[in-house]
Amino acid sequence: MSPSPRHLWSGDWQLDSAAAAEELANRRAQGGEPAEPQSELPSPRSRASAATRVAARLRSAIRRLRGTPRPGRAHLRGALLVAALVLLTAGAAFGVTLLLNEQSSTTASGEHPWLGIDVAGSPLGVVVTDVVPGSPAQAAGLERGDLITGIDNQPVGTVDSVSAALDGAHTGSRIEIQFSRGPVSFTTQATLGAPPAGSP
């Protein structure tokens, strides 16, 4: 019968350990106790090589992660690119609008042809409300109250359509105006002039 196990702190552990080791060696020599099975734990060398392999894999993964942008950065770059394109498009549209307005103001400031009438819309069409004395319209025989029905054989029914018909013409152009005065229809010709100084 073997002695009961003793705790390391309950006596001289070095002597106890040496005695236990000697007793174990005697039993093995006599064949009374089978040899202890080999531990299945890896050797220190294999543990070190496994740790080295894991560390190498971690370093490799970190290198790969540093090389590829994170999804957050990719989305941010995409959003910044879209915002830049929107700003560029808006700037181009603003520039075109300014250019067109500048051309319109140049045309209105002296190059736009002038007929010399004021018109208003009515249920019957476009009515002449005023004729400027000495204007191309007065020279063509237009009077207040005349109903303009066409310009250059194009029907006009609104004030905007009269303006659109005159937009393609230039100073010195000769246009044909269809109008009615009461029940009678007339056709006349007017040579568009430059607006007088100080006119809007």
ABEGO torsion letter per residue (X at the ends): XBBBBBBAAAEBAAAAAAAAAAAAAAAAAAGABBBBBBBABBBAAAAAAAAAAAAAAAAAAAAAAAABBBAAAAAAAAAAAAAAAAAAAAAAAAAAAAAAAAAAAAAAAGABBBAGBBBBBBAAEBBBABBBBGBAAAAAGBBBGBBBABBGGBBBABAAAAAAAAAABBBGBBBBBBBBBEABBBBBBBBBBBBBBGBX
